[in-house]
């Protein structure tokens, strides 16, 4: 089983979401997603200042196997992207939950964070998908 940190929230499309405690949320792809993609070779982050809608394709991650959209977990505005990924996209493979984050955003409705999947529910969704 892939690593699924209990303190994070998740989406059915394999994004993880971290509450930064300052009114912003950080988004990346889960360990399960990076394993499925394989070696990541390019990341196209969203533009800072861009308004995003919940479940909107907001970034792209390309691996040697495929290109995958990264979806916004909630509506909001992009406030920062991970510049490290420009030169080292493989960081997502080696550290998906720490250094491999993709973008940070200010959610339009911060309370909606609690409606995202908890770790146990996400793990169950992944197991159901694999069956």
N, C-alpha and C positions, 0 to 999 in steps of 0.2 A: 504494500500500500504506500502511496505517495505521502509525503509530509503534508499535514494539514494543521497549522497552528491554531489552537483553540481561541486565542484572543482576537482573531480576525473574523470578518464576515465574508461571504462568498456569493457568487452568482451562478446560475445554471450554465452559463457560457464560460465558466472557468476563470473568472477574474477574482482576485482577492481584494479586499478593501480594508484599510486600516484607518481608524479614527485617530487623528494626530493630536486631539485635545485642544486645538487652537481654531476650530471652525473649519478646518480643511480635512479632506480625506485623501489618502494615497491609494493608487490602484496599480496592480501588476497582474501577471498571469500565475496561476497556481503551478505547483510542482508537477501535478498530473498533466497540465496543459503543456509545459515545457518538455516533459518526457515524450508526450505524444507527437509534438512537433519535431523533435530532434534538434540538431545543431542550428541555433539561431544565427543568422548572418546579417540581418538588417532590421532596424526598427524605425518606423515613421511615426513620431509622436504627434499629438494634436498641437495646434498653435496656442500659445499663451494668450488669454483674453477671449478665446472662443467659447461661445455658449454651447452647451451640450444638452441633449435631451436624454432621458432615461432610455437605456437599451439602444442608443444610437451608436453606430460604428464610429469610433473616435480616434483610433490609432491602428497601425498595421504592424504585425510581426511576421517577418519572412524567415523561413528555415530552408534547409537544403531540400526538404520535402514539399513545402507548400507555403502560401501566404495566408495569414489568418487575421481577420478583423478583431480588434479589441473593443469591447462595448462598454459604454459608460454605464455604471451601475445605477446612477441616479442623475437627475437633471442638475445643472449647475454651470459654473464657469471655470475653465482651466486657469490655474494660477502658476504652475511650474511643470517643467518636463525634466526628465533625467538625462542631462547632457552626456553623461558617461556612456550611454548606450550608442551614441553616434559612432564612437571609435571602438567600443567594446560591446557589441550587441550580445555576445556570448555570456555576458554577465548574468543574463536571465537564466541561462542553463546552470550556472554555478551557484547563484545566490538569488533564487526567484523571490524570496520574501524580504530580503534586506537590500542589497545593492542593486538588484534587478527591477526595482519599481519603474513604472513607465510614466505616470503623470500624477499630479496632485490637483485637486479642484475644490472649490467652495460650493457645497451643495445648496440648491435652492431651498430645500426643506431638510435641515440637519436631522430631524427626528426619523426620517425615512430610512436612515442607516440601520435602524433596529429591525426593519422589515426584510433586510437581506438575510440570506441563509447563514445559520450558525455552522460551526465546524462539523458537528454530528450529522446535520441535515445534508450538508454538502457531501460528506463521505458516503452517505446513503445514496445520494443522487448519482455519484460516480460509480458505485457498485451496481446500481440498477442499469446504468448505461452500458457497463461492461458485460452484463448478463446476455 
